């Protein structure tokens, strides 16, 4: 026979609250694990993209740098100045690529936001159950 809320003893209510809170906590831990795994996978993909992009850019730039320096030198620019100009341009491009890749690794992109929101809802639920 099901007990109504008025017929349930304080001990039974506390027992139910402890059991439900325990179940809720286990579910929140599982959710956090899943979110952190997803965040780690995203970070891994971003890091892999950063490394691959850097390697490809480096290989291509070696050939282009040599050609640009030779082209400026043949155009009458001093060789040291040609190398300096090309080097500065390459550093600027590399900096832009690195900043773009780092944007995917910001902490706010990796935080378990669903778990945090769920924990806030759980806190409110526990408050309602106690009241």
C-alpha positions as CSV (number, residue, x, y, z in Angstrom):
1,X,0.0,0.0,0.0
2,X,1.4,3.4,-1.0
3,X,1.8,5.9,1.7
4,X,0.7,9.5,1.2
5,X,3.0,12.3,2.1
6,X,1.0,12.9,5.3
7,X,1.3,9.2,6.4
8,X,5.0,9.0,5.8
9,X,7.2,9.2,8.9
10,X,10.1,11.6,9.2
11,X,12.6,8.7,9.2
12,X,11.1,7.4,5.9
13,X,11.2,10.9,4.4
14,X,14.9,11.4,5.4
15,X,15.7,7.9,4.1
16,X,14.1,8.6,0.8
17,X,15.8,12.0,0.6
18,X,19.2,10.4,1.3
19,X,18.6,7.7,-1.3
20,X,17.4,10.1,-4.0
21,X,20.3,12.5,-3.2
22,X,22.8,9.6,-3.5
23,X,21.3,8.5,-6.8
24,X,21.4,12.1,-8.1
25,X,25.0,12.5,-7.0
26,X,26.0,9.4,-8.9
27,X,24.2,10.6,-12.0
28,X,25.9,14.0,-11.8
29,X,29.3,12.3,-11.6
30,X,28.5,10.3,-14.7
31,X,27.4,13.4,-16.5
32,X,30.6,15.2,-15.5
33,X,32.7,12.3,-16.7
34,X,30.9,12.4,-20.1
35,X,31.3,16.1,-20.4
36,X,35.0,16.1,-19.5
37,X,35.6,13.3,-22.0
38,X,34.0,15.3,-24.7
39,X,36.0,18.4,-23.7
40,X,39.2,16.4,-23.7
41,X,38.4,15.1,-27.2
42,X,37.8,18.6,-28.4
43,X,41.1,19.7,-26.9
44,X,42.9,16.8,-28.6
45,X,41.4,17.7,-32.0
46,X,42.4,21.3,-31.6
47,X,46.0,20.4,-30.6
48,X,46.2,17.9,-33.5
49,X,45.0,20.6,-35.9
50,X,47.5,23.1,-34.4
51,X,50.4,20.6,-34.9
52,X,49.4,19.5,-38.4
53,X,48.8,23.1,-39.5
54,X,52.1,24.2,-38.1
55,X,54.0,21.4,-39.9
56,X,52.3,22.1,-43.2
57,X,52.8,25.8,-42.9
58,X,56.5,25.3,-42.1
59,X,57.1,23.0,-45.1
60,X,55.4,25.4,-47.5
61,X,57.0,28.4,-46.0
62,X,60.5,27.1,-46.4
63,X,60.1,27.0,-50.2
64,X,58.2,30.3,-50.3
65,X,60.7,32.1,-48.1
66,X,63.6,31.1,-50.2
67,X,61.8,32.2,-53.4
68,X,60.7,35.5,-51.8
69,X,64.2,36.3,-50.5
70,X,65.7,35.5,-53.9
71,X,63.0,37.6,-55.7
72,X,63.7,40.6,-53.5
73,X,67.4,40.2,-53.8
74,X,67.1,40.0,-57.6
75,X,64.9,43.1,-57.6
76,X,67.8,45.1,-56.0
77,X,67.0,44.9,-52.3
78,X,70.0,44.1,-50.2
79,X,70.0,40.4,-49.3
80,X,70.0,40.9,-45.6
81,X,67.0,43.3,-45.9
82,X,65.2,40.9,-48.2
83,X,65.6,38.2,-45.6
84,X,64.4,40.5,-42.8
85,X,61.3,41.6,-44.6
86,X,60.3,38.1,-45.5
87,X,61.0,36.9,-42.0
88,X,58.8,39.5,-40.4
89,X,55.9,38.8,-42.7
90,X,56.2,35.0,-41.9
91,X,56.3,35.7,-38.2
92,X,53.1,37.8,-38.4
93,X,51.3,35.1,-40.4
94,X,52.4,32.4,-37.9
95,X,51.2,34.4,-35.0
96,X,47.7,34.8,-36.5
97,X,47.5,31.0,-37.1
98,X,48.6,30.2,-33.5
99,X,46.1,32.7,-32.0
100,X,43.3,31.1,-34.0
101,X,44.2,27.6,-32.8
102,X,44.5,28.7,-29.2
103,X,41.0,30.1,-29.4
104,X,39.7,26.5,-29.4
105,X,41.6,25.7,-26.3
106,X,40.1,28.4,-24.0
107,X,39.0,27.1,-20.6
108,X,35.4,28.3,-21.0
109,X,35.2,26.1,-24.1
110,X,36.2,23.1,-22.1
111,X,34.1,23.6,-18.9
112,X,31.4,21.0,-18.2
113,X,28.6,23.6,-18.5
114,X,25.7,21.1,-18.6
115,X,26.9,19.5,-15.3
116,X,27.2,22.9,-13.7
117,X,23.6,23.9,-14.7
118,X,22.3,20.5,-13.6
119,X,24.0,20.8,-10.2
120,X,22.3,24.2,-9.7
121,X,18.9,22.6,-10.5
122,X,19.7,19.7,-8.1
123,X,20.5,22.2,-5.3
124,X,17.1,23.8,-5.9
125,X,15.4,20.5,-5.9
126,X,17.0,19.5,-2.6
127,X,16.0,22.8,-1.0
128,X,12.4,22.2,-2.1
129,X,12.5,18.6,-0.7
130,X,13.7,19.9,2.7
131,X,11.2,22.7,2.9
